[in-house]
Amino acid sequence: MGKIIAIANQKGGVGKTTTCVNLAASLSAMKRRVLVVDCDPQGNATMACGINKFQLNDSQTVNAMLLDDKSDINDYIIAETSGGFHLIPSNDTLTIAEVKLLDFLAREFRLKNQLDKVRDDYDFIFIDCPPSLNILTVNAMCAADRVLVPLQCEYFALEGLTQLLGTIRQLHDAVNPSLEIEGILRTMYDNRNRLSTDVSNQLQSVFGDVVYRTIIPRNVRLAEAPSFGQPAMYFDKTSIGSKAYLSLAGEIIEKEKQLKAED
């Protein structure tokens, strides 16, 4: 059974979508079956893997899937992306779901009910969450087994982490008792910046093994790749950014093997 991981942070601009797309591409390159669900109305994950969100009609997106739980989830899955993984795309029509879902019974479980139908088909399912706590984020966390938190190494990011951990605890207690932190990923790291080093050290001292060993550096190629509709490893496989996400993928696979061995 595949693991469902929500990639979330209530603070924007921390590398959430970059992490989702590049980690998915790296795991796919390692022969893992991966599905990405773009739950952000901005549709950045959709664009970053070569799918033009402006050419999608409403019936092709996660918006339609959430509003019609009797539909076949496979009808929304795009199998051909530049990252080698499968995708359920998004665009700004998803804002409609934010409003309409408020009138639905058990609205927080709409995404879970759909993903449960295909989770055996994948090794990993990643959900790219919007940078806010709304019904879409709640749906993602109700569907997920774990939450991966990308965190920029700066002071205000630590404050946002505290709020996010509180949200995860509340959702764990209220609707999803299996929800836990998968890991905290340090992103946009600049080793020339003392603050980055201080925040990184503080994270490790407080959270220990929950913090990934892999650190994602500031890298121009990571920033450029989405405008070409490609994950970094296909845009420039020699860049330090693409190598960092390959390292993260290896770390996640190693962690999964250890967990299975303990079971």
C-alpha positions in Angstrom: 0.0 0.0 0.0 1.4 3.4 -1.0 2.3 6.1 1.5 0.4 9.3 1.2 2.5 12.4 2.1 1.2 15.9 2.3 3.8 18.6 1.6 2.7 21.5 3.6 3.7 24.8 5.3 1.3 27.6 6.1 4.0 30.0 5.2 4.5 30.6 1.4 7.8 30.8 -0.4 9.5 28.0 1.4 10.0 25.6 -1.5 6.9 23.5 -1.0 6.0 23.0 -4.7 9.7 22.8 -5.7 10.1 20.0 -3.1 7.0 18.2 -4.3 7.9 18.1 -8.0 11.6 17.4 -7.6 11.2 14.8 -5.0 8.5 13.1 -7.1 10.8 13.1 -10.1 13.8 11.8 -8.2 11.8 8.9 -6.7 10.3 8.1 -10.2 13.9 8.0 -11.6 14.6 5.4 -8.9 11.8 3.2 -10.3 9.2 4.1 -7.7 5.6 4.6 -8.7 4.6 8.2 -7.8 1.5 10.2 -8.1 1.4 14.0 -7.4 -1.9 15.7 -6.5 -1.8 19.4 -7.0 -4.1 20.8 -4.4 -3.0 24.4 -4.8 -5.3 26.7 -6.9 -2.1 28.4 -8.2 -1.4 25.2 -10.2 2.4 25.6 -9.9 3.1 21.9 -9.5 1.0 21.3 -12.6 3.0 23.8 -14.6 6.4 22.7 -13.2 6.0 19.2 -14.7 5.1 20.4 -18.2 1.3 20.5 -18.1 -0.3 23.8 -19.2 -2.9 24.7 -16.5 -4.4 27.3 -18.8 -5.3 24.6 -21.4 -7.2 22.4 -18.9 -10.9 22.6 -18.6 -12.7 22.2 -15.2 -13.6 18.5 -15.8 -9.9 17.6 -16.0 -8.8 19.0 -12.6 -8.7 18.0 -9.0 -11.6 20.5 -8.5 -14.0 18.3 -10.5 -12.7 15.2 -8.7 -13.4 16.7 -5.3 -16.9 17.9 -6.1 -18.0 14.5 -7.6 -16.9 11.7 -5.3 -18.7 9.2 -7.5 -16.4 9.9 -10.4 -13.5 7.6 -11.4 -10.2 9.1 -10.1 -8.4 7.5 -12.9 -10.1 9.9 -15.3 -8.2 12.8 -13.8 -4.7 11.2 -13.7 -2.3 12.4 -16.3 0.3 9.6 -16.9 2.7 11.6 -19.2 4.6 14.4 -17.4 8.1 15.7 -17.8 9.0 14.3 -14.4 8.1 10.7 -15.1 5.4 10.6 -12.5 1.6 10.7 -12.7 -0.3 13.9 -11.9 -3.8 15.0 -10.9 -3.6 18.7 -12.1 -5.0 21.9 -10.8 -5.7 25.4 -11.9 -7.6 28.4 -10.5 -10.9 26.7 -10.8 -10.0 24.9 -7.6 -11.0 28.0 -5.7 -14.6 26.9 -6.6 -14.1 23.8 -4.5 -12.9 25.9 -1.5 -16.4 27.5 -1.5 -18.6 24.6 -2.6 -17.1 22.0 -0.2 -18.3 24.0 2.8 -21.8 22.8 2.0 -20.9 19.1 1.8 -21.2 16.5 4.5 -17.9 14.9 5.5 -16.2 17.5 3.3 -12.8 17.0 4.9 -12.7 13.4 3.6 -13.4 14.0 -0.1 -9.8 13.7 -1.2 -9.1 10.7 1.1 -12.1 8.8 -0.3 -10.7 9.3 -3.9 -7.1 8.5 -3.1 -7.9 5.3 -1.2 -9.1 3.9 -4.5 -5.6 4.1 -6.1 -3.1 4.1 -3.3 -2.2 0.4 -4.0 -1.2 1.5 -7.5 1.6 3.7 -6.2 4.6 3.6 -3.8 4.2 7.3 -3.0 1.4 9.8 -3.4 2.4 13.5 -2.7 -0.1 16.2 -2.2 1.1 19.7 -2.8 -0.9 21.9 -0.4 -1.8 25.6 -0.6 0.2 27.9 1.7 -2.7 28.4 4.0 -5.0 26.5 6.3 -8.2 26.0 4.4 -10.6 23.2 3.4 -8.1 22.0 0.8 -5.3 21.7 3.3 -7.6 19.9 5.7 -8.6 17.5 3.0 -4.9 16.8 2.2 -4.1 16.1 5.8 -7.1 13.9 6.3 -5.9 11.9 3.3 -2.3 11.8 4.3 -0.3 9.3 6.4 2.4 11.8 7.0 3.3 15.5 6.5 6.6 16.6 5.0 7.4 20.2 6.0 9.8 22.3 3.9 11.3 25.0 6.0 13.4 27.9 5.0 16.2 28.6 7.4 15.1 31.9 8.8 13.6 33.2 12.0 10.0 33.7 10.9 10.0 30.2 9.4 10.4 28.8 12.9 7.4 30.7 14.1 5.3 29.3 11.2 6.5 25.8 12.0 5.1 26.1 15.5 1.7 27.1 14.1 1.8 24.2 11.6 2.7 21.6 14.3 -0.3 22.8 16.3 -2.5 22.4 13.3 -1.2 18.9 12.7 -1.9 18.0 16.4 -5.4 19.2 16.2 -6.2 17.3 13.0 -4.5 14.2 14.5 -6.8 14.4 17.5 -10.0 15.4 15.6 -10.1 13.5 12.3 -6.9 11.6 11.4 -5.2 9.7 14.3 -2.5 8.3 12.0 -1.3 11.7 10.9 2.4 12.3 11.9 5.3 14.4 10.8 7.3 12.6 8.0 10.2 15.0 8.3 11.3 18.6 8.3 13.3 19.6 5.2 15.7 22.6 5.4 15.4 24.5 2.1 17.0 27.6 0.5 20.0 27.1 2.7 22.9 29.5 2.3 26.0 28.4 4.3 27.4 31.9 3.9 24.5 33.2 6.1 25.0 32.8 9.8 21.2 32.9 10.4 20.8 29.9 8.1 23.3 28.0 10.2 21.8 29.0 13.5 18.3 28.1 12.5 19.5 24.8 11.1 21.3 23.9 14.3 18.3 24.9 16.4 16.0 22.6 14.3 18.4 19.7 14.8 18.7 20.3 18.5 14.9 20.5 19.0 13.6 17.9 16.5 16.6 15.5 16.2 16.0 12.7 13.6 12.8 14.3 12.4 15.0 16.7 10.5 16.3 15.2 7.2 20.0 14.9 6.8 19.6 16.3 3.3 19.7 20.1 3.0 18.3 21.9 -0.1 20.6 24.8 -1.0 19.7 28.0 -2.7 20.2 27.3 -6.3 19.4 29.3 -9.5 18.7 26.1 -11.5 16.0 25.0 -9.1 14.4 28.4 -9.5 14.7 28.4 -13.3 13.5 24.8 -14.0 9.7 25.4 -13.5 9.6 28.1 -16.2 10.8 25.4 -18.6 8.1 22.9 -17.3 10.7 20.5 -16.0 12.0 19.2 -12.7 15.6 20.3 -12.0 17.1 16.8 -12.6 15.9 17.0 -16.2 16.6 20.7 -16.7 20.2 20.4 -15.3 21.1 17.1 -13.8 24.5 18.5 -12.7 23.1 21.3 -10.6 23.5 21.1 -6.8 19.7 21.5 -6.4 18.9 18.4 -8.5 21.6 16.4 -6.7 20.2 17.5 -3.3 16.7 16.2 -4.2 18.1 12.9 -5.4 19.9 12.6 -2.0 16.5 13.3 -0.3 14.8 10.6 -2.3 17.6 8.2 -1.3 17.1 9.1 2.3 13.4 8.6 2.2 13.8 5.2 0.5 16.3 4.2 3.2 13.9 5.3 5.9 11.1 3.2 4.4 13.3 0.1 4.3 14.2 0.6 8.0 10.5 0.9 8.9 9.7 -2.3 7.0 12.5 -4.1 8.6 11.3 -3.1 12.1 7.8 -4.4 11.3 
